[in-house]
Amino acid sequence: MAETLSTPLPTRSGDESLAVRIATSVSIVDKGALHSLAEFHAWFAERGKKVARVHKMPLDELAGWSTDPDTHNIGHDSGKFFSVQGLSVELPGAPIPAWSQPIINQPEIGILGILVKEFNGVLHCLMQAKMEPGNRNGLQLSPTVQATRSNYTRVHRGNAVPYLSYFQDTSQHSVMTDALQSEQGSWFFQKRNRNMVVETDEDVEPHEAFMWLTIGQLHRLLAIDDLINMDTRTVLSCLPFSGSRLAEQLPGPGSELRLPILRSCSEDHGSLHSTGDILSWITDARTRHEVSTRLVPLREVENWRRSQYAVSHDTGRFFDVIGVHIETDGDREVREWTQPMIAPAGVGIVAFLVKRIEGVLHVLAHARVEPGYLDVVELSPTVMCTPSNYEGLPPAARPAFLNHVLSARPEQVLFETILSEEGGRFYHAQNRYLIVESDIEVTPEPAPDYRWMALHQMVGLLRHSHYVNVQARSLIACLHSLSGAPRDL
C-alpha cells in the first residue's frame, strides 16, 4: 500500500517567525558569529588545561555519604542531592517480566538553561566549558546553567551558579522554551529537569569559562566525539524548530538532505500519521503496557552483589554502582568532593531509522517502556541498547531493528558520533549515536510500538513533558544539525 501524508494543521504566526530565526541561525556557522570555530577550539583547549583528577574509591569511604545499615541504600548525609536505592519492576508480557535493580532516586528538579542573545542578526547561545567527573575526556560544552536544586541552593556551601537569575526570574526576558523533561529511565527513578531557553537583550559579559556561539556552530560541534554534553543536546532539541514553509523561506546551499529535513520541520508538508493519531497511539501504548514499580531497600535487589568498590550484577552486565573522588582546578562550585556514580558495562547504540516519504523525512519512533519513567512510556529512538548485554542470547532476544543498524551500508549512515551521557551521575557512559536511512516498511499491525513521525511532530511534543526521552532528544538535535550548511564549508 502506498504511503501518503496526512493533512497538516495550521501554524501560529508567532511560532513561524521564531522557527525561521532559529533555522536561520542553524544555517550559519562562522558568518555573523562573534567567534569563529577556530577561536572556539583554541579557547576550549586552553580551558582543558584545568586539571581534573578522578579516581575510584571504596563505597564505604565516600566523604559526606553513608550506607544505611538496614536498607543498604547509599545517601548523602544532608538528605539532599540523590540516593542509590533498589527498584522492583513487574512488566507482564515482556521478555523478562520481573526484575530488580539499583537505581538513582533524585526527586528534586534541576535547571538546564541556555541563555540566548542576538548579535549581528544571528541568535547566539552562552555556553559553558564544564568539567564533569564522569566525562571520559573531562571537559565538555554544557548549557549556561546546569544545576540541581541542591547545587543552586548551595547545600555544598560552594560558589553561586553564574547566570542563574535569568532562569529563576524570566519576567524581563523572552522564554523560547520551558518544559520538564525526563532523563534515563533505566538509571533514574522519575528524574526530571526543567529545560529552558531564555532570550535576553541585556548586555551579558561572559565569564572566562563561557563563550557565545551560534546554534549553527553548536550543531557543527555535535559531529565531534564527546564534545557537546547531554544537557546541551536536550535543551537544543527543545527549541521550537518547527514552522510553516521553512523549506521555502530558507533557500540556499546545503546537503541534499537539507530540503527533506526542512520539510519534516514544516507542518504544512504533512506527515504519514496525523498528530491526533500519534497522540492516540501514545495513549494506547501507556494503557496497553502494565508496569508496576516500587522503590525497595538496596539490600533486597536480587542478583546484585556489593564488593568494596562496586555494586555489580552477578553476570557482570548492565552497570556498576561505584564511588569516586574528584579534585579539580576548574570552574566548579566546589573543588573537591566524593560521590557514587553509575558506570555502564559497555558502549551503547542509540539510532533512529529514517525514511523519506513523499519528500518529507520521517523518523521511526519507538513507544518504549522504562521502569523509571513517570508515565509508563516515552518516545525513544528506533534502537537503544548496549549490544554487549545481549551476547550469548538467542537472536529473538535482541532489540528490534538492531540488525538494520549494525548492517547499514556506509552511504545509509547520515550521522554517527560517540556522545557521552550525563557526566554528573554516570561514569564514562558513552553511546554511539546514529541516523540511518532505510526504505523498510513498518506498519502498525506487526509493530504496534513503532510509528513513522515527522520532525515537526517530535518538536511539537517537546513543548510538553514526558513525551520524548532524553536519547531521542539528542538525536533530534543531531538531525537538526543536518539541515545546516554543508560540513565541508
Salt bridges, closest charged atoms under 4 A:
GLU3 OE1 - LYS355 NZ 3.38
ASP15 OD2 - ARG12 NE 2.78
ASP15 OD2 - ARG463 NH2 3.24
GLU46 OE1 - LYS49 NZ 3.14
ASP60 OD1 - ARG306 NH2 2.69
GLU118 OE1 - ARG21 NH2 2.92
GLU132 OE1 - ARG332 NH1 3.07
ASP178 OD2 - ARG194 NH2 2.71
GLU199 OE2 - ARG21 NH2 2.73
GLU208 OE1 - ARG47 NH1 3.88
GLU248 OE2 - HIS269 NE2 3.28
GLU256 OE2 - ARG356 NH2 2.95
ASP284 OD2 - ARG288 NE 3.21
GLU300 OE2 - ARG299 NH1 3.95
ASP314 OD1 - ARG305 NH1 3.45
GLU327 OE1 - ARG53 NE 3.91
ASP329 OD1 - ARG53 NH2 3.62
ASP331 OD2 - ARG47 NH2 2.03
GLU336 OE2 - HIS325 NE2 2.85
GLU370 OE2 - ARG368 NE 2.65
ASP375 OD2 - ARG286 NH1 3.14
GLU411 OE2 - ARG409 NE 2.75
GLU416 OE2 - ARG432 NE 2.61
GLU421 OE2 - ARG233 NH2 3.75
GLU437 OE2 - ARG356 NE 2.64
GLU441 OE2 - LYS355 NZ 3.72
ASP449 OD1 - ARG288 NH1 3.05
ASP449 OD2 - HIS289 NE2 3.21
